Each structure stands twice: as C-alpha cells, then as structure tokens.
Amino acid sequence: MKFRFLLWMLGRLMAKASRTNPEFQQQLAGKELVFQLHTLDGKVSRQFIIKNQRVSSRAGKAGEPAFAIGFKDAAFGFATMQAKNKQLAFMQGIQNKDIQIQGNPALVIWFQGLFKYIMPKKKKNDVKKAA
C-alpha cells in the first residue's frame, strides 16, 4: 500500500511541478511519452503521461510505454525510492535483477534527473529549528 501511495504522490508532485516550476517545464520540453513504474508481480502499476509540458498519471499499465521500471515487489520499490542514495539503490537493484528496465535506458536516466526539481526544498530556518 505504501508503494502505491508513493507512486500516486510522485504523480501529484510531478503534475504540480509541470504547472509551476519553469526549470521542470524546461526538462519536459519536446517530450511526448508515457512511462510506467510497476512491480514485477503485477500487483502495482502506475503510468505517467507527459504531453504539452504537463504530467498526469493514472493507475494501471501503459499500452506501449517509452520505458518501464519494474521492482521485485512493492516493499522493495518503496525502499528503493525512499533510499538516501537513490542512484546507488537503483544500480544495486539492477545488478541484483531486483529492478528490471524495459525500453529506452536514456529516458530512465532523464527521469531520475527530474527528482531534483520535484522534491520539496527544506527552508534554512527549518534546518536551524531541528538542530
């Protein structure tokens, strides 16, 4: 359930960034594609649609995604996407065959680069309060 919620939330964050963040919109320029994140057992699947510099998402499998990232199971997908070092977690998952990539690997790298535009930024005052 946590992985399903995480994918839904990712879709919401990307949709918001596509409406409000000029840097994110620039990354979407010229891209018209559908991609999907799912579990290899087929229990969880979410497709993300990029069209006209906007992102939308919906539950279910995409017909012919430009790329798809499949995680061994929902728990592993959640842990990987929440890892502090996401790149390392993805690389280890791919090496261990716990993550399978289908389609264009260059688009997967492009997708991973989008995270820096959608993650909420911590305010400097919040860091001081926590200390």
N, C-alpha and C positions, 0 to 999 in steps of 0.2 A: 504494500500500500504506500510506503514511503517513497519508493521509486516512481510509482505512478504520479504521486503528488509532485515530486521533484521535476518530472518531465512537464507536467502541466504548468508549474511555476516558471520553468525555463521558457516555455512558450509565451507566458504573460510578460515576463521581463523583456524578451526579445521583441514582442509586439509593441510594448511601451517605448523601448529604445528606438524602434524603427519610426515612431511618430515624433519623438522629442530630442533625440541625440544626433546632431549633424555628423559627428565622426562615425557613428554606427551606420547612418544612412549612406555615407560615402562608401563603406565596406560592402553595402548591398547593391551599389550602382552596377548596372549591367548584368545582374544575376537574376535569372528567372528559373527557379528549380524547386524541386521537392526532395526532402531528405527525411530519413526516419531513424529513430532510436528505438530499440526494442530488446526484449530478452530472447535468447535462443530457444527457449521452451515455448515461445509464442504467447505467453500469458499477458505480457505488457507490450504495447506498441503505440508510438505516437509519431505522427507525421507533421513536418514543419514545411509550410509553403512560403516561398519568397517570390513576390511578384510586385512590380512597380515600387521598389524600395520599401516594401512593407512586409512584415512577417505575420503569419497567422498559423495556428496549429489546431489539430484535432486528433482525437483518439483514433486508433486503427492503423492498419497497414496502408502504405502508399502503393499505388499500382506499379509504377516503374520509377523508383527513387534514383536521383543522381548519385547518391551514396547512402549507405545504411550502416549503422554501428550496432552490432548485436552483442549484448552482455550475457555471460553464462546464466545468470539469474537476476532477479530483482535486487536481492541483498548485495550481490557483487556490483551491480550497476550503481546502486545508491552509494556504496562505499567508494567506488572509483570516482564518481562525480563529486563527492564531498572531500576527497583527499586533498591535503595541503599542497602536495606537488602533483597536480593533475597529469602533467605531461609524463612524469615517471610512472604513475599508476597506469596510464594508458599503455605506455610502452611495455611494461611488465605484463599487463593483461594480454596484449597482442602476442608477445613471446610465449606466454603460457597457454595460448589458444583459448583464454577465457573471454577474449574480446575478438570478434570477427568483423572485418570491414569488407563491405561489398561496394563496388562502384569505384568512383574516381578518388584515389587517395589524396590528390592535391586539394580537393574540396574538403576533405576531412581536416586537413591542416588549416585551411581557411576558416572552417567552422570553429576550431579550437581557438583561433586568434580572436574570435568575436567575444570571448568571455571577458576580456579586459574592458569592453565597452558596456557590458550589461551588469556586472557585479556592482552592488551599491558601494559607494565610496564612503569610508569612515571619515568623519569630521575630526579635525585636530583636537577640538575640545572634548570629544568623546574619548579619545585616547588618554588625555590628561585625567579625566574623571575616573577612568578604570584603574589608573596607576595608584 
